[in-house]
Amino acid sequence: MLFAAVMTLLLFAGCSNNQENNDEAVVANAVSFDEVLATRRSVRSYDATKTISEAEVRELLIATQETPSWANQQPSKYYVAMSPEKVEAVSNLVGERNKQNIAGAPVLIVSTYEKGKSGFFRGEQTNEVGDGWGAYDNGLSNAYFILKARAKGFDTLIMGMRDSDALRTLFNIPENEAIMAVISLGYRSGEPRKPEHRPLDEVVEFF
Ligand SMILES: Cc1cc2nc3c(=O)[nH]c(=O)nc-3n(C[C@H](O)[C@H](O)[C@H](O)COP(=O)(O)O)c2cc1C
């Protein structure tokens, strides 16, 4: 009886230690937010030998669902090219320079926002920014995406140079959606250049 009780206690103690070890491992493997910010770069050279699963892309897109948006309108939408044919088709619509830079990226994503939602109340434009708030929300959502991607070890390039009419046809995107960026998703090959950013005091004023 005593033996059984001691064994049970030891078993539970072992479980608890394992759990603690697992928790420590998770914390040890987690990338800090500052590290995500510091290592996220616009990547223009991809490792073509590595692939990304739909489940992995979904995990990144789930992060965008946490994004704040105007009156919680959530106007952002995503069209994900994963098949080699669709990826090739999209890469032909971002200009020659971008096409070269994203060669080897296994996933290309088109972001859009539904017009007339963010910045509007009962169909009326709320202030002078109008649908600019939809673009604002879409940019926020894309920021969540690229940061989550970096946190999971992926790399991205946001491209504003793209043929929106051809993308609309390719994905059958309705006219009430404004087409914004194409985002490449993949793995960097080599270390990307870190461009200079403006000094803080040039862009911030404290009062
Ligand atoms: C809205 C937007 C559009 C962009 N379009 C392009 C593009 O078409 N091609 C490209 O190479 N980079 C593009 N970029 C990436 C910027 O050039 C890049 O973010 C900037 O140079 C700073 O570099 P970093 O992202 O590595 O910090 C774009 C970025 C944003 C936010």
The ligand as a Tripos MOL2 file, in Angstrom:
@<TRIPOS>MOLECULE
LIG
   31    33     1     0     0
SMALL
NO_CHARGES

@<TRIPOS>ATOM
      1 C1          3.3030   49.6210  -49.1760 C.3       1 LIG1
      2 C2          4.6710   49.0740  -49.5180 C.ar      1 LIG1
      3 C3          4.9910   48.8030  -50.8480 C.ar      1 LIG1
      4 C4          6.2390   48.2780  -51.1670 C.ar      1 LIG1
      5 N1          6.5070   47.9050  -52.4660 N.ar      1 LIG1
      6 C5          7.6880   47.3200  -52.7580 C.ar      1 LIG1
      7 C6          7.9310   46.8040  -54.0640 C.ar      1 LIG1
      8 O1          7.0770   46.8480  -54.9610 O.2       1 LIG1
      9 N2          9.1370   46.2500  -54.3020 N.ar      1 LIG1
     10 C7         10.1020   46.1280  -53.3090 C.ar      1 LIG1
     11 O2         11.1800   45.6030  -53.5930 O.2       1 LIG1
     12 N3          9.8850   46.5960  -52.0650 N.ar      1 LIG1
     13 C8          8.7060   47.1490  -51.7490 C.ar      1 LIG1
     14 N4          8.4460   47.5550  -50.4640 N.ar      1 LIG1
     15 C9          9.4590   47.3350  -49.4230 C.3       1 LIG1
     16 C10        10.1450   48.6410  -49.0020 C.3       1 LIG1
     17 O3         11.0350   49.0350  -50.0180 O.3       1 LIG1
     18 C11        10.9010   48.3790  -47.6720 C.3       1 LIG1
     19 O4          9.9520   48.1090  -46.6630 O.3       1 LIG1
     20 C12        11.7730   49.5270  -47.2450 C.3       1 LIG1
     21 O5         12.8190   49.7440  -48.1610 O.3       1 LIG1
     22 C13        12.3930   49.3020  -45.8570 C.3       1 LIG1
     23 O6         13.1220   48.1000  -45.8330 O.3       1 LIG1
     24 P1         12.8170   46.9910  -44.7330 P.3       1 LIG1
     25 O7         11.3990   46.5010  -44.9690 O.co2     1 LIG1
     26 O8         13.8300   45.9080  -44.9550 O.co2     1 LIG1
     27 O9         12.9550   47.6280  -43.3850 O.co2     1 LIG1
     28 C14         7.2060   48.0710  -50.1420 C.ar      1 LIG1
     29 C15         6.8650   48.3410  -48.8190 C.ar      1 LIG1
     30 C16         5.6180   48.8140  -48.4970 C.ar      1 LIG1
     31 C17         5.2540   49.0120  -47.0320 C.3       1 LIG1
@<TRIPOS>BOND
     1     1     2 1
     2     2     3 ar
     3     2    30 ar
     4     3     4 ar
     5     4     5 ar
     6     4    28 ar
     7     5     6 ar
     8     6     7 ar
     9     6    13 1
    10     7     8 2
    11     7     9 ar
    12     9    10 ar
    13    10    11 2
    14    10    12 ar
    15    12    13 ar
    16    13    14 ar
    17    14    15 1
    18    14    28 ar
    19    15    16 1
    20    16    17 1
    21    16    18 1
    22    18    19 1
    23    18    20 1
    24    20    21 1
    25    20    22 1
    26    22    23 1
    27    23    24 1
    28    24    25 2
    29    24    26 1
    30    24    27 1
    31    28    29 ar
    32    29    30 ar
    33    30    31 1
@<TRIPOS>SUBSTRUCTURE
     1 LIG1         1 GROUP 0 **** ****
